[in-house]
Amino acid sequence: MEGMLACLRGWHPGLALAELTALLPDATLHPEASERWVRVSGAEEHQRHEALNIASGLQCFLDHGHVVFTAESTPEDWLKEMQTYLDQHPVKGSVAVRAWKQGSKLPGWSLSNLSGRLGGLLHDMGCAIDLETPDRVLALISDGPTASLACGWMEGDGQAAFSNGERRAGERPFFKPVSLDPMLARLAVNLAAGPLGRGPVVDPMTGTGGFLIEASLSGRPSVGIDIHSEMVQGAKANLVWAHDGEAPAHAQVVRGDATRLADSLPEDWNGNVAGFVLDPPYGRNSHGSMAADRLLESCLRSAREVAHPQGGFVLILPIHPLREHTTSSLPLDHDFAPLNGEWPALLGVIERCGWTPQSAHVERVHRSLSRLILHARCVPQD
Ligand SMILES: C[S@@+](CC[C@H](N)C(=O)[O-])C[C@H]1O[C@@H](n2cnc3c(N)ncnc32)[C@H](O)[C@@H]1O
């Protein structure tokens, strides 16, 4: 099977897939052999480019991505197939081959040997090889867990524009243990708000500003709110730092109350907020303004009042660790054990506030703590 193949990256392929689904709402996505590959149809080039520019979990697209199970082929037969592939899908300009592996090596299939021989095929076809700045890159990816191999002309540079290396939470001028990792924060913003054009993003309990930094760096109009002035000052400093010393015009931090969002937002955002990213306080380090369950309910109600009809939220919730961790989404009726309150009651609160839970993912924080990442959308209005 060929067609556009999205290649996911990062620590949680299930979340990366949810993010991609949110960023390409008009596309149809079909699972492929590896949990890191997904067939994409119906996404226009500019939509794919936007996703490549802002996603946390998207590595690249492979145009005419060609996937084989190595058990069903041999390297020699595969190279013959690739010759046909290259004849059928020629490209203009200089080319290079780039190979990488996911998981363990595939016994009997040497990536360096195969990429050298692919380069040879391209050379024999008259292509100019340029390893430094090629116009097009032929990517070759092996997937250890499914013993399969994907190959195709790459869209995006495979490095992904998103890199958290330079702005890890601990490097920021204002750091607290509650600060979220940029990869998770970026993913949550995209999952909550969808494509850039849908509207602004609100982080109602911004703390050190982790979500706000990621929303603003993606070019999203965004507001971060916190009830404590120490957090407001710190998040402001972090925002300026993330934007190379200049306060961005499209993002701001304000002192306010997550339960009265309309008071803190520009008037014309009313009914237009595309996404809310919620990381409510818990534990000793991050005191809330009221009991955790009341704070969440009031915040969700307030968010619903200013949300766009297609708006969504992502809620990060500390939970007791699950017996087994998975990187796929879990059913909403799974027996999660939040640190605060009961899961079925929480689902009830979310629905009562006018939201429909969409998906739940879990990640491990440490031996005695996990995180639930819950995505919900507005209930359609009649
Ligand atoms: C867990 S922290 C958020 C951490 C944040 N995601 C980060 O990356 O730093 C929760 C924040 O909620 C704030 N908060 C508590 N009650 C609030 C309320 N009613 N309105 C706004 N902020 C509130 C706390 O001051 C705290 O900074």
The ligand as a MOL file (V3000), in Angstrom:
LIG
                    3D

  0  0  0     0  0            999 V3000
M  V30 BEGIN CTAB
M  V30 COUNTS 27 29 0 0 0
M  V30 BEGIN ATOM
M  V30 1 C -0.0420 22.6010 38.8100 0
M  V30 2 S 0.1700 24.3190 38.7110 0 CHG=1
M  V30 3 C 0.3310 24.6090 36.9900 0
M  V30 4 C 1.6810 24.2320 36.4680 0
M  V30 5 C 1.9320 24.6360 35.0490 0
M  V30 6 N 1.2640 23.7570 34.0900 0
M  V30 7 C 3.4020 24.7570 34.7360 0
M  V30 8 O 3.8700 24.2340 33.6780 0
M  V30 9 O 4.1020 25.3910 35.5020 0 CHG=-1
M  V30 10 C -1.3790 24.9680 39.1210 0
M  V30 11 C -1.4570 26.4880 39.1980 0
M  V30 12 O -2.8300 26.8340 39.4230 0
M  V30 13 C -2.8400 28.0720 40.1170 0
M  V30 14 N -4.1960 28.2790 40.6490 0
M  V30 15 C -4.7960 27.7140 41.7060 0
M  V30 16 N -6.0720 28.1520 41.8310 0
M  V30 17 C -6.2940 28.9970 40.8080 0
M  V30 18 C -7.4230 29.7600 40.3590 0
M  V30 19 N -8.6010 29.7260 40.9890 0
M  V30 20 N -7.2680 30.5210 39.2660 0
M  V30 21 C -6.0840 30.5950 38.5960 0
M  V30 22 N -4.9980 29.8970 38.9690 0
M  V30 23 C -5.0970 29.0980 40.0440 0
M  V30 24 C -1.7420 27.8990 41.1480 0
M  V30 25 O -1.2890 29.1540 41.6010 0
M  V30 26 C -0.6930 27.1170 40.3380 0
M  V30 27 O 0.2590 28.0030 39.8070 0
M  V30 END ATOM
M  V30 BEGIN BOND
M  V30 1 1 1 2
M  V30 2 1 2 3
M  V30 3 1 2 10
M  V30 4 1 3 4
M  V30 5 1 4 5
M  V30 6 1 5 6
M  V30 7 1 5 7
M  V30 8 2 7 8
M  V30 9 1 7 9
M  V30 10 1 10 11
M  V30 11 1 11 12
M  V30 12 1 11 26
M  V30 13 1 12 13
M  V30 14 1 13 14
M  V30 15 1 13 24
M  V30 16 1 14 15
M  V30 17 1 14 23
M  V30 18 2 15 16
M  V30 19 1 16 17
M  V30 20 1 17 18
M  V30 21 2 17 23
M  V30 22 1 18 19
M  V30 23 2 18 20
M  V30 24 1 20 21
M  V30 25 2 21 22
M  V30 26 1 22 23
M  V30 27 1 24 25
M  V30 28 1 24 26
M  V30 29 1 26 27
M  V30 END BOND
M  V30 END CTAB
M  END
